[in-house]
Amino acid sequence: MEPPKIEELFTGFDTVIDWLVPIGVVISLVFIIIGGYMWMTSAGNPDKVKQAQGTLTWAILGLVLILLAGLLISTLIDYFV
């Protein structure tokens, strides 16, 4: 029995990325919507506005990181396979 080849490993990563990136993007977009709703309903309360800004900041940061990670892994897979 011969050991698995590197292409098989990268194909598995590609399959996982094909599933995880869209799920992560949807979750990030949901949190962006939640943060926007929190901001709109804060009624000028500084604590609630700060909480909404935090939610929006982390949701956007998460979205950017998910997209960059997906792009990086896809590029590496294309380069090696």
C-alpha positions, 0 to 999 in steps of 0.5 A: 500500500503506497502512502497518500500523495500531497495532491490528495491532502490539498484536495481535502483542504480545498473541499473543506475551504469550499464549505467553510468560507461561505459559512463564515461569510454568512455568519459574518454578514449576520453579525454585521446586520445584528450590529447595525440593528443594535446601533439603530435601536441604541437610542443614543445610549453611549454604552449600547452604541459602543457595544454595537460598534464593537460588534460591527468592528469584529464582524467586519474584521472576521469577514476580512480574515475569512476572505484572506484565509480562503484566498491564501489557501486557494492560492497555495493549493493552486500553486502546489497542485 
